Amino acid sequence: MKSPLEVIRAKLAPLLKPSAIPDAEACAADFVGGTYAGEAFALGTTTEEFCTREFIAKHRQHWLNDSVSLADLIAAACAGPINLKARGELLAKVGQERFAAILREHGCTAMKNGVKLDNSPEAISKNPWHPAYKGDRIAAQSSVIKSMGTRVAAGLAKSAGVTLAGTPLRS
């Protein structure tokens, strides 16, 4: 049988804000024989009951993570115009180290967001830098550079994961 601390870490920690995890872990000391014997919650509450979203929502709502998914938060923070609110929420949700890694992964800097990758089949079929492009790649790339300029061409290449020359981007 797992200890109350192990159960709380395994089942409850993923539901909580990082700042609330130590508080939840501190409650583990109040479980005796699998039931709660402290003063903060109802006596006799089992660790399984304690580790549910419903129980925490009723008794410690402020511990729960926001309902916004991480993928949605990353999209808001890294695509389109700079969204400082979304970046702040992402930082609070994942911590400084992971936040910096996410920004690097998406090509973001302090003053600009990265390129939002469009991997739809239609976009791929029109991007001569994408490996799945069918047609005369060199002629199409030259045409894009001549008609739209190198800035647009570099963006297309970046969205395909390569440089203008076709070499893979460094990670």
Sequence and secondary structure as in RCSB ss.txt:
>XXXX:A:sequence
MKSPLEVIRAKLAPLLKPSAIPDAEACAADFVGGTYAGEAFALGTTTEEFCTREFIAKHRQHWLNDSVSLADLIA
AACAGPINLKARGELLAKVGQERFAAILREHGCTAMKNGVKLDNSPEAISKNPWHPAYKGDRIAAQSSVIKSMGT
RVAAGLAKSAGVTLAGTPLRS
>XXXX:A:secstr
   HHHHIIIIIGGGB GGGHHHHHHGGGGEETTEE SSSS TT BHHHHTSHHHHHHH GGGB  SS HHHHHH
HHHSSS  HHHHHHHHHHH HHHHHHHHHHTT  SS         HHHHHH TTSTT  S HHHHHHHHHHHH H
HHHHHHHHHTTB TTS B   
